[in-house]
Amino acid sequence: MNNQRWLSFSFFVFFFTWGVFLPYWTGWLTIEKGLSVTAASIIMGAGMIARSLSTFLVFPYLTQKLSLIRAMKWMSLAALILALLYLPDSPSIVLLIITVLFSAVYPMILPAVESGASILMQTEGIHYGKSRSFGSIGYTVALLLIGAATAIWTEKAILYIMIAGLAIATLFFMRPAPAVLQLNPVKGNSTKRAIDFKALFTSKGFAVVLILAILLQGAHASYYNFGFIFLNDLGVNGFYIGIILNVAVLFEILFFTYADRLLANVKVSTMFLLAGIGSTARWILISSFPYITVFIGTQALHALSFGLAHFAFIQFISEKLPRDQIAGAQGIYAAFAMSLSTAILTFLGGYLYDISPRLAFLGMIICSVPAIIIVLTTKKRYVY
């Protein structure tokens, strides 16, 4: 298996499980485990805080001790073991503990794979968008499979599919990987990790780009956590919910497939500006017109609100940062943009959802609008 294919399948196996966990886990907790939306939001929010801490503190530490592929092997195996703990019936406090532990371990696989992608971009010249599109395909397959499985076997199928996906991921990461990802980290002094983080934040434009990523990725909190419940409340059959959620991923696949070529000469600041506009339009439309047709139509904006914002950050660190800072940048991105901001907004979204589901989506512009303002006021100063 060549390096491009290895990376493509790495994205596929991880995002297959992500397609189970991200859109369905809150719904699984409420429907299958009998928790209220508020209680499930608290558990998921606590899990995301644990995720942010582990990706910020534990992941960079692991990359100083282990090769990237060894880190992927151990994290996927640990995630599989923790997922099995969900099988017995458990009280809410036990579900909270399991979710916190699972969320601290499982999501660290993503920055590991993304770090591997950035390194392969630098050393092997692989096409990021081409391989990342396979992650979106994996996500799509998961959504379709969950939709069909829940329609036949109810929401119990969600956990079993997650366990199967993690087992496949574990077996894959045990296979041979690109040589550059098998290299052990260079032994250095004990302050190396701190110096890396200091260097990151002194890199021109990194802090601004990170803030933009935090705001725009965090703005998806209500969609990720309550999209399934929102459609279920609208009376949509479980199978069709999977299809509807897949519309966003299909546009994401199209975006990542052509992103390398279409955005080769586009500034990162322009990408973030378009992402902010698309994100704001998406949440306003869903909240203003709570209809299935409008929800489906706004799924096309996922290519901007998520895809373009993610690509912009990856493009920035691949072009502007040296190789030894990439893992640290990915850890910070995963911790704050993909975890902590989403966790905080999940608490807010859960509170707003109990008042009105429409408010949960409208509340997300608290992040997207400031992102637009930041781009307009900083793009000339930092030239990113």
N, C-alpha and C positions, 0 to 999 in steps of 0.2 A: 504494500500500500504506500503510494507516494505521499509526500507531506501535505499537498493540497487536499487529497482525499481523506487523510487522517484527520486534518483539522475540520473538514466538512462533517465527518461522522461524529467527531467530538461534540460539535455544536448540536448535531441532530439528537444524540442520546441525552445530552443534558436538557435541551429545550423540550424534548418529549416529556420529561418529568416536570419541567417548569410549566408546561401546558396543563398539567394536572393540578399542581400545587397553587399556582398564582390565581387563576380565575375560580377555582372550585373549592379551595380548602375552607374558606369562611362559610360557604353554602353547605359543605359537608358537615361542619361543626354544628350549624343551626338545624339542618334537616335530619341528619343521621344521629347526631349526639344530643339533640334536643336543647341546644343553647339558644338564648335570645341573640338578636343581632348585636346588641350592646356587649353582652358577655363574650361573644365570638370575636368582636372587634378588639376588646381588651386583650384577649389571648393572642390574637394575630399581631396586635400592636406590640405586645411584650416580646413576641417572637422576633419581630423586625428590629426591635432595639437590640436584642441579643445578636441578631445578624449583623447589625452595624458595628457592634463592639468586636465581634469575632473577625470580621473582614478588615477592620481597621487595626486591630492589635495582634490577633492570632495569625492571620494570613501572611502579613509581612514577615513575622517571626519564622513561620514555616518555610518561607522562600529563602531565608538565610540559613536554614538547616538542611533542607531537602531539595532535591531536584523537583522541577514542576510536575513531572509525570509521577514521581513517588507521592507527592502531595495529593494529586488527583486520585491515586489508588486508595490511599488511606481514608481520604474524606468520603469517597463514594461508598466504601465498605462500612464506615461508621454510620453514614446516613441510612444505609439499608438496615442495619441492626436497630437503629432508633425508630425507623418506620414500623418495624415489626411490633414495637411496644404499643402501637395504637390499636392492635387487634382486640385485646380484651376490653370489655366494658369498663369504663373508668369514670370517677367523679370529675367535676370541672377542675379541681385543683391539680389532679394528676394529669389531665389534658394540658393544663397550663405548663406544668413542668416538662412534659414530653415535647410540647411545641417549642418551648424556649431552647431546650437542648438540640432538637432537630434543626431549628432555625439558626442555631449557632454554628452547626457543622455543614449541613447540606448546601446552603447557598455559596459557601466558599469555593465550591467547584467552579462556579462561573468566572470569578476573577482569575482563577488559575488557567482556565481555557482561554480567556481573553488575553492574559499575559503571554500565553504561548502563541496566540495569533499575532500579537504585536512583534514578538521576537522573530517569528517566521516571516513576517512582512519585511523586517529589517535584514535578516540574514539569507532568506531564500527567495524573496520577491514574490511570495504568494499573494493572491488577490483576496483581501479581507471580505469584501461584499459577496463574492461568489461563495465562499465557505459559510459566511454568516447566514446566507439565505437558506442553507440547509437546517440551521437552527430554527428558522421560521417554519420550514416544512415539518420538522419534528413537532413543533408546537401545534401546527395545524392537524397533524395526524392524531395527536393526543386529544384535541378538542372534539374531533369527529368520533373518535373511539369512545370518549367519555359520554358524548351525547347519545350514541347508540346504546352503550352499556347501561346507562342510567334509565333509559326508556324501557329496557328489557328487564334489568335486575335491580332497579332503584339505585339510590345514591350509595349503597354499600359497595358498589363496583369501583368507586373512586379510589378507595384505599388499596384495593387489590391491584389495580392498574399501576398505582404509584409504586408499590413494592416490586412489581414485575419490571417497571422501567428502571428503577435503581439497581436491580440485579443485572440487567443488561448493561447498564453504564459501568458497573463494577467489573464485569467480565471484559468489556472493551478496554478499559484503562489498564487491565493486566496484560494486554497485548503489546507488542513492540511499538515504540513511539519514535518520532523524529530524534535524531542524535542530539541536536542542540537542546532539546527539552530534557534529555537524560543527564546533562552536565550538572554536577553538584555545584552549589554556590561557592564562590571564592572565599576562603577563610579570611576574616578581617578582624579588626578590633571590636570591642563590645559596643562602641558608639556608632558603628556604621549605619544601623537602622535609623537612628535619630538624625544623623547627618544627611541621609537620603531624604527624609521628610523635610528637613530645613532647606535643602537644595531645591526640592519641588516647589515650595512656596516662594522661593526667591526667583524662580524661573518666570520670565516676563509673560504675563497673561494667564498663567496657570490658575491663580486664585479666582480670577474673574470667570474663566471657563468652567471651573469646578462649581462655582455658585450658580451659574446658568444651568448646568447639568442637574444640580440638586433641586432647583426650582421646577424645571420642566419634567424631570422624571418623578418627582414627588407628587406632581399634579395628577398622576394616574392612580392615586390611592383609591378613590371611590370607584373608578372603573374596574380595577383589579379585584377589589374586595366585595363590591356590591353589584357588579354588572350582572352576574348570574342570578342573584336574588331579585334585582330590579326586573329582569326579563321574566323570571318566574312569577313575580307579582303581577306582571302584565298578562299572565295566563299562557305564556309560551311553553310548548311541550319541550321536555328536556333534550330530545334529539335536535329540535330546531334551534334551541339555545346554542348548542355546539356549532351548528352551521353559521348562525349569526355572529358568534364570537370569532369564527374563522374568517369572516370577511375582512376584519382588521389585519389578520395575519397574512392573508393573500396579498393585500396591498403592501404589507411589510416585506414580503418575499419579492414582489416586483421591484420595490425600492432598492433592497440590498443587492439584487441581481444586477442592476444597472448603475448603482451608486458610484462605483469606482470610476466609471467612464463619464457619467453625466456631471459629477461634482469635482472632477480633476482640477479645474481652475476656479472653483468657487471658494470664497473666503469662509473661514469658520464662523466669523461673526454673522455673515449673511445666512448661513445655515441655521444658526441659533435664532435669528430674527424670524425666519420663516416658520421654524418650529414653534416659537412662542405665539405667533399669529394663528397658526393651525390649531394649537392647543386651546387657546382662548375661544375660538369659534366653536370648537367641538363641545366644550362643556356648557357654553351658553345655549347652543342648539338643543342638547339633550334635556337641559333643565327647562327650557322654554316650551318645548314641544315633546311631552312624554308619550310618544307614540312609537310603535315598533318600526314603522317605515323610516322615521327620522333617525332612530337609533342605528338602523342598518346603514343609512346614508352617511352618518357621521363616522362610521367605521373606516371609511377611506382616509380620514384625517389622521389615523394612527401612523401612517407613513411619515407624516410631518411631526406630530406631537411626540412620538416615541422614536421612530426610525431615524429621522434627520437629526434629532438632538443627540442620540447615541452615536451616530456616525461622525458627527462634528467633534465630539469629545475624543473618540478613537483616532480620528485624523489628526487632531491637535497633538496628542501625546506621541503618536508615531512619527510626526514630522519634527516636533520641537524638543523632545526629551531624549537623553541618552539611554541606552539599553538597560543600565543598572538602576534607572529610576522608574522604569515602566511598571514593574510589579507593585511598587509602592503607590504609584498613581492609580493603578487598577484597584488596589485595596481601598484607597480613600474613596474612589468613585463608587465602588460596590457598597462601602460602609455608609456613606452619606447620601449619595444620589439614589441608589437602588434600595436602601434600607431605612436609614434614620428618618429622612424626610417623609418617606412613605408611611413609616410607623406613626409619626406625629400626626400626619394628615388622616391616617386611618382612625385614630381616636376622634378627631374632629368630624370625619365623615360619618362615623357610627352615631355620634350625637345628633348630627344634622339629619341622618336618615330616619331616626326615630321621630323627628319632627315632620319631615317630608322628604321622600326619596329624591325629589327634584333639587332640594337644597344641598344634598350631599354632592351633587355634580357641579352645581353653580359655585359652591364654596371653593372649588379647585382653581378658580381664576385668581385666588389670593396669591398664587404662585406664578401663573402664566403671564399675567399683566406686568408685575414687577420685572420679569425676565425680559420682556420687550423693552421696557424703560432702561434697564441696565445695558443692553446691547446698544441702544441708540446713544447712550451717554459715555460709553467706554471704547467703542470700536476704533475711533481715531487715535485715542491715547495709547492703547496697547497694540494696535495693528495685528489683530489675531484673525 
